[in-house]
Amino acid sequence: MRRILLVLLFAAAPLVAAQKSVDIVIVHGTVLTMAGPNIDDGAVAIDHGAIVAVGPSSTIAKDYAGKQTINARGMAVLPGFVNTHTHAPMVLFRGIADDRDLMDWLQHYIFPAEAKNVTADFVKWGMRLAAAEMIRSGTTTFTDMYYFESDIAAEAKRAGLRAVVGETLIDFPAPDNKTWDGAVAYIRDFVKKWHGDPMITPALAPHAPYTVSKEHLLQVRALATELKVPILIHVSETRNELQQVAEKTSTTPGKYLDSLGFLGHDVVAAHGVWLTDDEIKIFAAKRVGVAHCPESNMMLASGAAPVVALRAGGVNVGLGTDGPAGSNNNLDMVEEMASAARLQKVSRNDPKALSARDVLEMATIAGARVLGLDDKIGTLEAGKRADVIIIDLQQPKSQPVYAVESAIVYAASGSSVVTTICDGKILMRGGKVLTVDVPAAVAKAKEYRNRVLKSLK
Ligand SMILES: [Zn+2]
């Protein structure tokens, strides 16, 4: 008997030895690779921050042994969400002045509140709270436009997130840089510090065509080309902006930027609500990416962006939450997907305008393309960085599941995300955020609320 057992063990040994040891194996999930058909009972093997294999659980389990194994039965496994436009530290202004026009909100509330409160400490704590919220709801890459971006980059990295961080340039004294030249000098140091970082892409963020002069826009364009960094800018967001730009330039914001030679593949235009057919053609030809922010556009009554025409015209369109204060007010990309689909349906009077699969693409691979990061992230494929999330579909609100895309977009929510992995590092497991001290960030947010209210009196 003992002899037989030994023979059996010996015979099994080569099979065990053939298994490659890797950091993490996720098994038994419905895998949405976003690069082809979904895999029922699929698995993903992760090692040294990269995806090494994706396939049926039976195959992957034969080839790979995880130092950690995550069982995703009854759950969806998909690429981490890519938020292509936000102002993350503004979480500390969440709810400060809602239900107003954009210009009223900016000029009477946000700009004064920022002038009085935004410091390196403010953005540090704001970013910490925002990081917890993003990790909690499955975002692994975000695109930021704010001040003190070097501090924001450091906090994002500390939380384990991937980020494109754009230092804001605007034609009035900003909280961090009181003059334009000061801001340009800051940007040179900031880019030098972060250039080549595997998780952080530094960027230039001129606020908008109506808040930055022609000379300054030309300077930003030249600087971005020189420093080889992307440009993030708000374009064609509201009717008021169209009016302001028309008064100054007699044309539309997109055409105006094109006339300056400003547009290129390295430009991410947020909103694009009022882009014309001609501008859509220009954006496609120049490979300008668009960050569509439906909840912001609804909240501020900016309008419904021509998402269907942009996509049909060959423009890369990603999704963004925009600021978490006054224009959303959260960083939940699942909610953003549902809003994107529903806004197109109602504005085009066509329930087929944008499907659950379309918005999942926008929140993952299309967003990665907008940021020029699609060679690294956006799909679950061997060779890409391991930005992977797991969404629990066992909860009452998402059962039963007939179509997984529909279950995620229309029935689940950000809080259905249970595991978030970025660059192979587990940032949240079983609903517990591991890289941010959440109670400390929440306590600090309450403290800042009182300080902000006092400053506005
Ligand atoms: Zn914005």
Boltz pocket constraint, residues with backbone or C-beta under 6 A from the ligand:
constraints:
  - pocket:
      binder: B
      contacts: [[A, 85], [A, 86], [A, 87], [A, 234], [A, 270], [A, 322], [A, 323]]
      max_distance: 6.0
